[in-house]
Amino acid sequence: MWREAVKAADAKQAKEIRVLDLRDVSSFADYFVICSGSNSRQIQAIADEIELRLKKKGERANSVEGYNHAEWVLMDYGDYLIHIFSEKARAYYDLERLWRDARSVAV
């Protein structure tokens, strides 16, 4: 299902979409989908599109954090987590560096 989330993010012109395979380095999630939006409206639009498409496939988020502020929206789907960042927040938190031992998946 994370592939559907990638397609949804791409449909809303998310920037720098990356997928990290965490299966060998984490026990709490299998994948991270990480992307950026240009502003809070775009970040919310990306989150809305992901939620809509995954809901159509029968997937519902366990939780969604940060939607109103829209600097970093975290969508928890259990086996995979979706991170939608502002460019500033993405550079600050730098999840790709923090999880550098995870394998990058081609999207």
N, C-alpha and C positions, 0 to 999 in steps of 0.2 A: 504493500500500500504506500510505502514511502515514495515510490516512483510516481504515483498519482499526485502526491503532494508536490513533487518537483515539477511536474507538468503544470499544475495549478499556479505555482509561484512564477514559472516562466511565462505563463499566459498573462500575468499582471506585471510583466517586465521587471521581475526581481533581478537584482544584480549579484554577480559572483556566487551563483548557486553551487554549493559543495555538499557532498555526502561523505560522512565518515563512518566506516564500519568499525564498530566498537566491540564486536563479539569476542575478540581475543584479549581485550584490555579492560572490559567492564562487565559487571554482572547486573546492572540496573537497566540497561538499554542495549539494543543491538545496533541502532543507527542514529546518527544525528543528521538532520537536514539543516543546513545553515545558508542563509541568504540575507541580502540587504535591500532596503528600500530608501528612496531619496528623501522622503518626508513622512510625517506621521499618517497622513491620509493614504499614501501608497502602502505603508506598512500594514495598516488596518485592512486595506483592499486585498493585499496578499493573504492575510490571515483569513479574511472572509471567504475568499475563493478556495483556499485549501479546505476550510471547514465544510463548505458547500459540496465540493467534489467528493470528499471522503464520506460525508453523511450519505450521499447518493450510493456509495459502495457499502453502506452499513457500518461504517467506522465512526465512532464518536470520541472526542477527546475526553480523557479523564479529568483534565483541567487545562485552563488557559490563563496565563498570567501576563500582566503588563499591557493588555490591550488598550486601555484608556489612555495611558501615558504614551504608548507606542514608540518607545526608544528600544525596547527589547521585548518582543512578544514570544513567550514560550508556550508551545502547544504540546501537551503530553499525551501521546497515544499508546503508552505502555512500552511496547517493543521499540518504538522509535519516537524521538523528540524532534520537534521542529523549532528552530530558532530564527526569528526574523528581527534583524537589527537595523538601527539607523547606522549610517557609515561610521559616525563618531563612536557609538557604543560598541560596534564590532571591532574597531581598532583597539579600544580600551580593554575589552574582555578577552579578545584574541583566543577564542576557543580552539582554533586550528593549531595554535602553538601549544596550548594547554593539553590538548589531546593529540599531540604529534606522533604518538606511538600507534594511533589508530590508522588503519589502511584507508586511503582515499579511494572512493568509488567513482568511476567515470559516469557522468550524467549526460 
